[in-house]
Amino acid sequence: MRKVLGLIAAFSLLAGGTTQAAVVTPEKATEGCFASNPAQSTCTYKVTHDNDSPVAGIGGVGSWVVTVKIGKKTTTVKSPSTGEPTSASVDLPKGAKVTAKALSPGSTLIVGHAD
């Protein structure tokens, strides 16, 4: 549980510590999803607008995998083998389909972007 709280705190610092403010409008709302094993181990969403904000990517703890499908191209980002809290940058262009999976019990991750 401490790792999850640490991850949430780290992601909050990442999101709040930027020098560029994220402006959320009805046309450009925050997009993303949250997966946690065993509660909801998989989440999926489609990116509806381009990400032009520095607040984007993946934050996770435990064993997880994220796939981003853009047309026929698929990008996969995996957690480190240690399972330590990790953040990663990933390109999330408009139209991409994002799938996040928390693979093992206790694993949690969030993926998305805020414009």
C-alpha positions, 0 to 999 in steps of 0.5 A: 500500500505504501508503494501505491501511495508513493506512486500517487504522490509522485504522479501528483508532483509530476502533474502539479510541478510543471511550469506550464499550467494545464487548461482543461476545457470541455473540448480538451478534458483530461483523458486516461484510465486506471488499472489495479489488480485484482479490482479492475486489472484492465482499462482501455480508452481512445485518445480523442485529442492530441496531447500538447501538454507536458503532463502525460504518460504512465505511472505504475507499481508492480507488474504491468504493461501498456499498449498504445495502438496507432493505426497498424503500429503498436507500442508496448511499455512494460514495468521494470522487473523489480516492480518498483514505482515507475513513471514513463513517457509515452506518445498519445496522439489523437485516435490512439487506443490505449490498453493498460493491464495490471498483471499481478496482485497489488499492481496499480497503474495510471495512464493518460494526459491532461491538456 
